[in-house]
Amino acid sequence: GIQADIKTVTALGSYAMTAITAVTAQNTKGVKKITPIPIKNVQKQITMILDDIGANGVKIGMLHNASIIKCVSHILKKYKLQNIVLDPVMVAKGGSKLINKSSIKHLKKLLFPLCTLVTPNIPEAEVLTGYSISNKRDMIEAAKKIFNMGPKNVLLKSGHLKNKMIFDVLATKKGIKIFKKRKIKTKNIHGTGCTLSSALATCLSQKKNIEKSCKISLRYVDRAIIS
């Protein structure tokens, strides 16, 4: 994930700085082991960057437990950070749960209200809403429900639906916008969520609006999958 983040931010013309929250043993087939980094270590990683260089945008990936979620939310508030994109990593591609119920509750309560954009996939949206999602109409309802949990915008990704077309759903205060495209037949999708959320944080940090940021980022991921 981190490697994909750095590559994406660099490719889109910005400078990436990272804080590691957990070390994973994984490959394209799934995640086998997760070792959380001690909270004080994570906190120090982030604050040393912010005290020195600062940040125009933030991408948040896997936060493994409630303590790390509390730590990150405290730092976001203290430093008044902007353009925060949260990829709510809850379910690995292989289906294994990466986060418990307490952490999900803290994620919604502490982080969602601070976020410019939240980017769940369908399994994650099902966990967040309690809905079963099987079509575009379900996606729109789920995106609206997640939007009402406090983030400024929600981009619900439809890649898990067994359709020939992709319908990514953007929920904003203006309403719903659908990004429609033909699905690419490939197995090379491991890390696409990380790539997309990092692209979005990069575009927002470059003062692009939410729709333009989504358009550029979705196109970037498409090209990465094809190549």
Backbone as JSON, one array per atom type, in Angstrom:
{
  "sequence": "GIQADIKTVTALGSYAMTAITAVTAQNTKGVKKITPIPIKNVQKQITMILDDIGANGVKIGMLHNASIIKCVSHILKKYKLQNIVLDPVMVAKGGSKLINKSSIKHLKKLLFPLCTLVTPNIPEAEVLTGYSISNKRDMIEAAKKIFNMGPKNVLLKSGHLKNKMIFDVLATKKGIKIFKKRKIKTKNIHGTGCTLSSALATCLSQKKNIEKSCKISLRYVDRAIIS",
  "N": [[0.82, -1.22, 0.0], [1.8, 1.33, 0.92], [3.95, 1.62, -0.84], [2.58, 1.83, -3.26], [1.2, 4.19, -2.75], [3.27, 6.16, -2.58], [4.37, 6.02, -5.15], [2.19, 6.83, -6.71], [1.57, 9.47, -5.8], [3.95, 10.75, -6.49], [3.94, 10.37, -9.3], [1.84, 11.99, -10.0], [2.8, 14.47, -9.58], [3.39, 15.52, -7.02], [4.86, 15.59, -3.66], [5.57, 12.9, -1.64], [5.11, 11.97, 1.76], [5.44, 9.66, 4.39], [3.78, 7.8, 7.03], [4.1, 4.92, 8.82], [1.66, 2.72, 9.9], [1.19, 0.07, 10.38], [2.83, -3.05, 9.8], [2.58, -5.21, 7.11], [2.3, -8.61, 5.98], [1.96, -9.58, 2.82], [0.61, -10.44, -0.44], [-0.41, -10.44, -3.9], [-2.52, -12.14, -3.59], [-3.59, -11.88, -1.08], [-3.75, -10.77, 2.44], [-1.59, -11.89, 4.91], [-0.44, -11.5, 7.44], [-0.55, -9.04, 10.04], [1.19, -6.56, 11.68], [0.88, -4.29, 14.12], [2.28, -0.98, 14.49], [3.76, 0.51, 17.36], [1.79, 2.99, 19.08], [2.94, 5.46, 19.98], [5.16, 5.61, 18.39], [4.03, 5.86, 15.81], [2.67, 8.3, 16.14], [4.88, 10.01, 16.51], [6.17, 9.72, 14.05], [4.36, 11.07, 12.38], [4.07, 13.68, 13.52], [6.66, 14.71, 13.43], [7.08, 15.09, 10.71], [5.06, 16.99, 10.19], [5.75, 19.12, 11.87], [8.02, 19.98, 10.68], [7.89, 20.05, 7.73], [5.2, 20.14, 6.92], [1.87, 19.66, 5.43], [-0.12, 19.56, 2.49], [-2.17, 17.95, 1.85], [-3.81, 14.94, 2.92], [-3.66, 11.44, 3.03], [-5.33, 8.72, 4.37], [-4.91, 5.43, 5.25], [-4.95, 2.08, 6.26], [-6.02, 1.86, 9.53], [-5.51, 0.21, 12.34], [-6.63, -0.23, 14.89], [-8.66, 1.09, 17.67], [-7.13, 2.83, 19.25], [-5.11, 3.87, 17.57], [-6.7, 5.22, 15.77], [-7.82, 7.22, 17.41], [-5.46, 8.61, 18.03], [-4.65, 9.57, 15.47], [-6.85, 11.2, 14.78], [-6.68, 13.18, 16.73], [-4.25, 14.43, 16.03], [-4.88, 15.39, 13.44], [-6.8, 17.33, 14.08], [-5.34, 19.03, 15.81], [-3.32, 20.06, 14.14], [-4.85, 21.25, 12.25], [-5.41, 20.15, 9.67], [-5.98, 19.92, 6.12], [-7.87, 18.79, 3.18], [-8.32, 15.95, 3.49], [-8.28, 12.58, 2.83], [-9.87, 9.59, 3.32], [-9.36, 6.23, 3.11], [-11.27, 3.72, 3.96], [-10.06, 1.12, 5.11], [-11.11, -2.02, 5.59], [-11.76, -4.59, 4.88], [-9.87, -7.12, 3.51], [-8.71, -7.9, 0.14], [-8.97, -10.67, -0.17], [-11.06, -11.18, 1.5], [-10.73, -11.29, 4.25], [-11.27, -9.88, 7.5], [-10.04, -6.75, 8.55], [-10.32, -5.06, 10.65], [-11.9, -4.29, 13.78], [-15.22, -4.16, 15.45], [-15.32, -2.08, 17.36], [-13.32, -0.38, 16.44], [-14.41, 0.43, 14.0], [-16.6, 1.93, 14.89], [-15.26, 4.06, 16.17], [-13.91, 5.1, 13.98], [-16.03, 6.14, 12.41], [-17.09, 8.05, 14.2], [-14.92, 9.73, 15.04], [-13.2, 10.28, 12.84], [-14.58, 10.51, 10.33], [-16.07, 13.03, 10.35], [-13.97, 14.82, 9.95], [-13.07, 14.49, 7.43], [-12.43, 15.26, 4.0], [-13.05, 13.6, 1.96], [-14.3, 10.29, 1.73], [-13.54, 6.97, 0.79], [-14.96, 4.26, 0.3], [-15.05, 0.77, -0.72], [-17.41, -1.66, -2.04], [-17.76, -3.94, -0.16], [-16.79, -2.65, 2.17], [-18.53, -0.49, 2.4], [-20.85, -1.9, 2.92], [-20.29, -2.91, 5.47], [-20.12, -0.48, 6.88], [-22.71, 0.62, 6.61], [-24.54, -1.41, 7.07], [-26.15, -2.3, 5.1], [-27.03, -4.52, 2.39], [-25.44, -4.59, -0.7], [-26.19, -4.67, -4.03], [-26.64, -3.55, -6.49], [-26.78, -0.56, -8.64], [-28.64, 1.24, -7.57], [-28.73, 0.48, -4.86], [-26.13, 1.2, -4.22], [-26.2, 4.01, -4.44], [-27.96, 4.68, -2.35], [-26.46, 3.72, -0.16], [-24.16, 5.33, -0.36], [-25.28, 7.83, 0.18], [-26.07, 7.4, 2.82], [-23.6, 7.03, 4.12], [-22.47, 9.51, 3.58], [-24.09, 11.05, 5.22], [-23.0, 10.43, 7.64], [-21.04, 12.24, 8.18], [-18.64, 12.96, 6.62], [-17.34, 15.31, 4.13], [-17.61, 14.55, 1.47], [-18.33, 11.53, -0.39], [-16.97, 8.8, -2.11], [-18.09, 6.05, -3.56], [-16.97, 2.98, -4.54], [-17.46, 0.76, -7.28], [-16.34, -1.62, -8.11], [-16.59, -4.25, -7.12], [-19.06, -5.21, -7.88], [-20.73, -7.52, -10.04], [-20.82, -6.59, -12.78], [-20.77, -5.53, -16.26], [-20.22, -2.93, -16.58], [-18.76, -0.14, -14.83], [-19.91, 1.73, -12.1], [-19.09, 4.25, -10.4], [-19.92, 5.99, -7.48], [-20.39, 9.26, -6.53], [-21.08, 11.11, -3.72], [-22.09, 14.25, -2.73], [-22.61, 17.51, -1.16], [-24.06, 18.72, -3.1], [-25.43, 16.69, -4.31], [-25.8, 13.59, -6.13], [-23.32, 12.16, -8.19], [-22.48, 10.16, -10.98], [-19.81, 8.2, -12.05], [-19.16, 6.67, -14.91], [-18.0, 3.75, -16.57], [-16.53, 1.26, -18.74], [-15.89, -1.97, -17.44], [-12.63, -3.25, -16.8], [-11.25, -6.26, -17.79], [-9.3, -8.03, -15.72], [-6.82, -9.38, -13.46], [-5.2, -7.77, -12.09], [-5.59, -6.02, -9.72], [-4.86, -5.59, -7.14], [-4.12, -3.33, -4.62], [-5.3, -1.17, -5.85], [-7.16, 0.43, -4.5], [-5.6, 1.85, -2.63], [-4.02, 3.29, -4.41], [-5.94, 4.87, -5.74], [-7.03, 6.48, -3.62], [-4.76, 7.88, -2.8], [-4.18, 9.28, -5.14], [-6.42, 10.93, -5.24], [-6.1, 12.48, -2.88], [-3.79, 13.81, -3.62], [-4.6, 15.3, -5.89], [-6.59, 16.96, -4.7], [-4.98, 18.37, -2.92], [-3.64, 19.9, -4.7], [-5.37, 21.85, -5.26], [-7.52, 21.21, -6.92], [-10.99, 20.8, -7.74], [-13.58, 18.7, -6.23], [-14.95, 17.04, -8.1], [-13.33, 17.17, -10.4], [-10.99, 16.14, -9.32], [-11.8, 13.5, -8.77], [-12.33, 12.59, -11.39], [-9.77, 12.77, -12.66], [-8.29, 11.05, -10.98], [-9.61, 8.55, -11.1], [-9.25, 8.0, -13.79], [-6.47, 7.81, -13.84], [-6.03, 5.48, -12.29], [-7.31, 3.6, -13.92], [-5.62, 3.64, -16.19], [-3.31, 2.69, -14.99], [-4.07, 0.07, -14.36], [-4.51, -1.01, -16.92], [-1.93, -0.82, -18.03]],
  "CA": [[0.0, 0.0, 0.0], [2.65, 2.52, 1.02], [4.71, 1.73, -2.09], [1.63, 2.34, -4.26], [0.92, 5.59, -2.4], [4.41, 7.01, -2.94], [4.47, 6.02, -6.62], [1.05, 7.6, -7.24], [1.75, 10.89, -5.47], [5.08, 11.22, -7.3], [3.52, 10.39, -10.71], [0.89, 13.1, -10.21], [3.5, 15.75, -9.45], [3.56, 16.02, -5.66], [5.91, 14.98, -2.85], [4.93, 12.03, -0.64], [5.74, 11.67, 3.05], [4.62, 8.56, 4.91], [3.87, 7.3, 8.39], [3.69, 3.51, 8.79], [0.83, 2.37, 11.07], [1.29, -1.38, 10.59], [3.6, -3.76, 8.77], [1.79, -6.36, 6.66], [2.87, -9.63, 5.08], [0.88, -9.78, 1.84], [0.93, -10.45, -1.86], [-1.62, -10.14, -4.67], [-3.6, -13.07, -3.21], [-4.2, -11.5, 0.19], [-2.93, -10.35, 3.58], [-1.39, -13.04, 5.8], [-0.11, -11.09, 8.81], [-0.52, -7.6, 10.3], [1.85, -6.22, 12.94], [0.72, -2.85, 14.35], [3.39, -0.21, 15.01], [3.34, 1.18, 18.61], [1.11, 4.28, 18.86], [3.85, 6.6, 20.16], [6.02, 5.62, 17.2], [3.21, 6.42, 14.71], [2.47, 9.71, 16.45], [6.15, 10.71, 16.29], [6.39, 9.76, 12.6], [3.49, 12.08, 11.77], [4.32, 15.04, 14.03], [7.97, 15.19, 12.97], [6.85, 15.59, 9.34], [4.21, 18.19, 10.22], [6.49, 20.21, 12.53], [9.12, 20.41, 9.8], [7.55, 20.32, 6.33], [3.77, 20.41, 6.75], [1.19, 18.85, 4.41], [-1.24, 20.19, 1.8], [-3.23, 16.95, 1.73], [-3.56, 13.75, 3.74], [-4.36, 10.2, 2.7], [-5.31, 7.79, 5.5], [-5.23, 4.05, 4.86], [-5.34, 1.15, 7.31], [-5.85, 2.16, 10.95], [-5.83, -1.15, 12.76], [-7.4, -0.32, 16.14], [-9.26, 2.34, 18.16], [-6.09, 3.72, 19.79], [-4.45, 4.58, 16.46], [-7.72, 6.13, 15.22], [-7.85, 8.38, 18.33], [-4.19, 9.32, 17.86], [-4.67, 10.27, 14.18], [-7.87, 12.27, 14.8], [-6.13, 14.25, 17.58], [-3.24, 15.15, 15.24], [-5.58, 16.12, 12.36], [-7.42, 18.53, 14.67], [-4.3, 19.91, 16.36], [-2.59, 20.74, 13.06], [-5.86, 21.84, 11.34], [-5.05, 19.66, 8.33], [-7.02, 20.04, 5.09], [-7.82, 17.83, 2.07], [-8.11, 14.63, 4.11], [-8.95, 11.48, 2.13], [-9.83, 8.36, 4.12], [-9.7, 4.94, 2.5], [-11.6, 2.97, 5.18], [-9.63, -0.26, 4.84], [-11.75, -2.89, 6.58], [-11.83, -5.96, 4.37], [-8.82, -7.38, 2.52], [-9.23, -8.42, -1.14], [-9.34, -12.07, 0.01], [-12.26, -11.28, 2.33], [-10.44, -11.3, 5.69], [-11.54, -8.63, 8.21], [-8.82, -6.09, 9.0], [-10.67, -4.07, 11.66], [-13.0, -4.8, 14.61], [-16.4, -3.29, 15.56], [-14.98, -0.89, 18.14], [-12.55, 0.51, 15.56], [-15.35, 0.99, 13.02], [-17.36, 2.96, 15.61], [-14.37, 5.21, 16.36], [-13.66, 5.65, 12.64], [-17.2, 6.95, 12.05], [-17.3, 9.15, 15.14], [-13.78, 10.65, 15.19], [-12.51, 10.64, 11.6], [-15.47, 10.89, 9.22], [-16.38, 14.47, 10.3], [-12.79, 15.6, 9.59], [-12.63, 14.1, 6.09], [-12.9, 15.88, 2.76], [-13.56, 12.51, 1.11], [-14.16, 8.9, 2.19], [-13.58, 6.17, -0.46], [-15.17, 2.83, 0.55], [-15.53, -0.14, -1.77], [-18.73, -2.18, -1.67], [-17.74, -4.65, 1.12], [-16.6, -1.69, 3.26], [-19.8, 0.26, 2.52], [-21.81, -2.81, 3.58], [-19.93, -2.91, 6.89], [-20.43, 0.84, 7.44], [-24.15, 0.95, 6.59], [-25.4, -2.54, 7.42], [-26.93, -2.65, 3.92], [-26.47, -5.39, 1.35], [-25.37, -3.78, -1.92], [-26.1, -5.56, -5.2], [-26.85, -2.82, -7.75], [-26.48, 0.87, -8.61], [-29.57, 1.91, -6.65], [-28.22, 0.2, -3.51], [-24.91, 2.0, -4.04], [-26.58, 5.41, -4.23], [-28.51, 4.77, -0.98], [-25.35, 3.53, 0.78], [-23.31, 6.52, -0.44], [-26.01, 8.89, 0.9], [-26.04, 7.1, 4.27], [-22.22, 7.3, 4.59], [-22.35, 10.98, 3.53], [-24.78, 11.58, 6.41], [-22.17, 10.14, 8.82], [-20.21, 13.39, 8.49], [-17.61, 13.46, 5.69], [-17.84, 16.31, 3.16], [-17.91, 13.84, 0.23], [-18.12, 10.07, -0.38], [-16.86, 8.14, -3.41], [-18.32, 4.61, -3.37], [-16.41, 2.3, -5.71], [-18.37, -0.34, -7.63], [-15.6, -2.71, -8.74], [-16.98, -5.59, -6.64], [-20.3, -5.68, -8.52], [-20.44, -8.36, -11.2], [-21.39, -5.93, -13.96], [-19.8, -5.21, -17.32], [-19.92, -1.5, -16.45], [-18.43, 0.38, -13.5], [-20.65, 2.92, -11.73], [-18.59, 4.8, -9.15], [-20.93, 6.96, -7.03], [-19.89, 10.37, -5.71], [-22.11, 11.83, -2.97], [-21.62, 15.54, -2.21], [-23.76, 18.32, -0.7], [-24.85, 19.08, -4.3], [-26.2, 15.52, -4.74], [-25.1, 12.38, -6.59], [-22.75, 12.11, -9.56], [-22.03, 8.81, -11.33], [-18.7, 8.06, -13.0], [-19.49, 5.41, -15.59], [-17.01, 3.28, -17.56], [-16.53, -0.19, -18.95], [-14.98, -2.69, -16.54], [-11.47, -3.87, -17.44], [-11.07, -7.65, -17.34], [-7.92, -8.24, -15.28], [-6.62, -9.76, -12.06], [-4.21, -6.83, -11.54], [-6.32, -4.96, -9.0], [-4.36, -5.47, -5.77], [-3.52, -2.02, -4.4], [-5.96, -0.09, -6.59], [-7.79, 1.33, -3.52], [-4.53, 2.74, -2.14], [-3.63, 4.16, -5.52], [-7.01, 5.85, -5.98], [-7.15, 7.45, -2.53], [-3.57, 8.74, -2.85], [-4.38, 10.17, -6.29], [-7.43, 11.91, -4.84], [-5.48, 13.41, -1.92], [-2.83, 14.62, -4.38], [-5.37, 16.27, -6.7], [-7.21, 17.94, -3.8], [-3.9, 19.22, -2.38], [-3.27, 20.81, -5.8], [-6.51, 22.8, -5.37], [-8.55, 20.8, -7.89], [-12.24, 20.56, -7.02], [-13.83, 17.29, -5.93], [-15.32, 16.3, -9.32], [-12.15, 17.07, -11.25], [-10.08, 15.22, -8.62], [-12.31, 12.14, -9.0], [-12.15, 12.27, -12.81], [-8.34, 12.54, -12.91], [-7.82, 9.91, -10.19], [-10.19, 7.32, -11.66], [-8.58, 7.77, -15.07], [-5.1, 7.38, -13.51], [-6.1, 4.07, -11.86], [-7.62, 2.83, -15.15], [-4.4, 3.51, -16.99], [-2.36, 1.82, -14.25], [-4.55, -1.31, -14.5], [-4.28, -1.42, -18.3], [-0.51, -0.95, -18.3]],
  "C": [[0.85, 1.26, 0.0], [3.44, 2.73, -0.27], [3.83, 2.3, -3.2], [1.33, 3.81, -4.02], [2.03, 6.51, -2.91], [4.51, 7.15, -4.46], [3.4, 6.92, -7.23], [1.25, 9.1, -7.02], [2.86, 11.49, -6.34], [4.67, 11.38, -8.77], [2.6, 11.57, -11.01], [1.48, 14.45, -9.82], [3.61, 16.33, -8.06], [4.63, 15.22, -4.92], [5.25, 14.19, -1.73], [5.78, 11.9, 0.62], [4.85, 10.66, 3.76], [4.83, 8.34, 6.4], [3.31, 5.88, 8.38], [2.9, 3.18, 10.06], [0.88, 0.88, 11.39], [2.13, -1.98, 9.47], [2.8, -5.01, 8.4], [2.66, -7.34, 5.88], [1.76, -9.96, 4.09], [1.46, -9.93, 0.44], [-0.37, -10.19, -2.6], [-2.8, -11.04, -4.29], [-4.25, -12.71, -1.87], [-3.2, -11.13, 1.26], [-2.83, -11.53, 4.56], [-1.11, -12.63, 7.23], [-0.06, -9.56, 8.91], [0.13, -7.37, 11.66], [1.72, -4.71, 13.15], [2.01, -2.22, 14.88], [2.92, 0.46, 16.31], [2.84, 2.61, 18.35], [2.08, 5.46, 18.95], [4.8, 6.74, 18.98], [5.29, 6.26, 16.01], [3.03, 7.92, 14.91], [3.71, 10.53, 16.13], [6.46, 10.8, 14.79], [5.63, 10.92, 11.97], [3.9, 13.49, 12.22], [5.68, 15.58, 13.59], [7.89, 15.74, 11.55], [6.11, 16.93, 9.39], [4.93, 19.37, 10.86], [7.58, 20.78, 11.63], [8.59, 20.9, 8.45], [6.09, 20.75, 6.15], [3.17, 19.54, 5.66], [0.01, 19.61, 3.83], [-2.42, 19.24, 1.62], [-2.82, 15.72, 2.53], [-4.34, 12.57, 3.19], [-4.21, 9.25, 3.89], [-5.74, 6.42, 5.0], [-5.59, 3.23, 6.09], [-4.99, 1.67, 8.71], [-6.4, 0.96, 11.7], [-6.66, -1.26, 14.03], [-7.85, 1.07, 16.61], [-8.2, 3.33, 18.64], [-5.42, 4.52, 18.68], [-5.42, 5.57, 15.81], [-7.8, 7.39, 16.08], [-6.61, 9.25, 18.14], [-4.22, 10.17, 16.57], [-5.67, 11.42, 14.2], [-7.38, 13.45, 15.63], [-5.13, 15.09, 16.79], [-3.89, 15.97, 14.12], [-6.19, 17.42, 12.88], [-6.36, 19.53, 15.12], [-3.62, 20.72, 15.26], [-3.52, 21.35, 12.01], [-5.6, 21.44, 9.88], [-6.25, 19.67, 7.39], [-6.86, 18.92, 4.06], [-7.5, 16.42, 2.56], [-8.94, 13.59, 3.37], [-8.77, 10.22, 2.95], [-10.26, 7.17, 3.28], [-9.99, 4.0, 3.67], [-11.32, 1.47, 5.01], [-10.16, -1.17, 5.94], [-11.71, -4.35, 6.18], [-10.74, -6.13, 3.32], [-9.44, -7.98, 1.27], [-9.69, -9.88, -1.0], [-10.54, -12.28, 0.9], [-11.99, -11.24, 3.82], [-10.65, -9.92, 6.3], [-10.24, -8.04, 8.74], [-9.07, -5.16, 10.2], [-11.86, -4.59, 12.47], [-14.12, -3.75, 14.78], [-16.12, -1.99, 16.31], [-14.24, 0.12, 17.27], [-13.45, 1.18, 14.53], [-16.16, 2.13, 13.65], [-16.52, 4.24, 15.78], [-14.05, 5.91, 15.02], [-14.79, 6.6, 12.24], [-17.28, 8.22, 12.91], [-16.17, 10.19, 15.09], [-13.21, 11.14, 13.87], [-13.43, 11.14, 10.49], [-15.75, 12.4, 9.19], [-15.2, 15.36, 9.9], [-12.41, 15.44, 8.11], [-13.26, 14.93, 4.97], [-13.58, 14.81, 1.91], [-13.3, 11.16, 1.77], [-14.39, 8.0, 0.97], [-13.79, 4.67, -0.2], [-15.42, 2.05, -0.74], [-16.84, -0.76, -1.27], [-18.71, -3.0, -0.36], [-17.59, -3.7, 2.32], [-17.87, -0.87, 3.49], [-20.87, -0.6, 3.2], [-21.56, -2.88, 5.08], [-20.37, -1.59, 7.55], [-21.93, 1.09, 7.58], [-25.05, -0.16, 7.12], [-26.3, -2.95, 6.27], [-26.23, -3.74, 3.12], [-26.54, -4.61, 0.04], [-25.2, -4.69, -3.13], [-26.34, -4.86, -6.53], [-26.6, -1.33, -7.55], [-27.39, 1.62, -7.63], [-29.14, 1.71, -5.2], [-27.0, 1.06, -3.2], [-25.24, 3.46, -3.73], [-27.11, 5.6, -2.81], [-27.4, 4.66, 0.06], [-24.45, 4.76, 0.81], [-23.95, 7.69, 0.33], [-25.92, 8.67, 2.41], [-24.65, 7.4, 4.84], [-21.96, 8.8, 4.59], [-22.97, 11.6, 4.78], [-24.04, 11.27, 7.71], [-21.15, 11.24, 9.08], [-19.14, 13.83, 7.52], [-18.21, 14.45, 4.7], [-18.27, 15.65, 1.86], [-17.65, 12.35, 0.41], [-18.01, 9.58, -1.82], [-16.95, 6.64, -3.17], [-17.94, 3.89, -4.66], [-17.18, 1.01, -5.99], [-17.66, -1.58, -8.19], [-16.01, -4.11, -8.32], [-18.29, -6.1, -7.25], [-19.95, -6.48, -9.77], [-21.15, -7.82, -12.44], [-20.32, -5.76, -15.03], [-19.38, -3.74, -17.25], [-19.57, -1.18, -15.0], [-19.28, 1.63, -13.28], [-20.12, 3.4, -10.38], [-19.49, 5.96, -8.75], [-20.29, 8.0, -6.12], [-21.08, 11.07, -5.05], [-21.5, 13.1, -2.39], [-22.85, 16.32, -1.71], [-24.63, 18.75, -1.88], [-25.72, 17.92, -4.78], [-25.3, 14.39, -5.19], [-24.55, 12.58, -7.99], [-22.21, 10.71, -9.79], [-20.88, 8.89, -12.33], [-18.82, 6.67, -13.63], [-18.38, 5.04, -16.58], [-17.13, 1.77, -17.69], [-15.52, -0.85, -18.04], [-13.84, -3.34, -17.33], [-11.3, -5.28, -16.89], [-9.61, -7.9, -17.0], [-7.91, -8.75, -13.84], [-5.7, -8.76, -11.36], [-4.88, -5.67, -10.8], [-5.85, -4.81, -7.55], [-3.67, -4.12, -5.6], [-4.21, -0.87, -5.12], [-6.65, 0.91, -5.65], [-6.81, 2.33, -2.96], [-4.17, 3.77, -3.19], [-4.67, 5.26, -5.73], [-7.06, 6.91, -4.88], [-5.94, 8.39, -2.48], [-3.66, 9.73, -4.01], [-5.36, 11.28, -5.93], [-6.85, 12.94, -3.88], [-4.52, 14.35, -2.63], [-3.57, 15.7, -5.18], [-6.0, 17.36, -5.83], [-6.17, 18.9, -3.23], [-3.41, 20.23, -3.42], [-4.41, 21.76, -6.16], [-7.48, 22.47, -6.5], [-9.84, 20.52, -7.12], [-12.54, 19.06, -6.96], [-14.15, 16.49, -7.2], [-14.11, 16.11, -10.23], [-11.14, 16.09, -10.63], [-10.5, 13.77, -8.85], [-12.05, 11.7, -10.44], [-10.69, 11.91, -13.12], [-7.87, 11.26, -12.23], [-8.35, 8.58, -10.73], [-9.53, 6.97, -12.99], [-7.14, 7.26, -14.84], [-5.08, 5.9, -13.13], [-6.4, 3.16, -13.06], [-6.37, 2.57, -15.98], [-3.39, 2.59, -16.31], [-2.76, 0.35, -14.4], [-4.25, -1.84, -15.9], [-2.8, -1.69, -18.57], [0.14, -2.01, -17.41]]
}
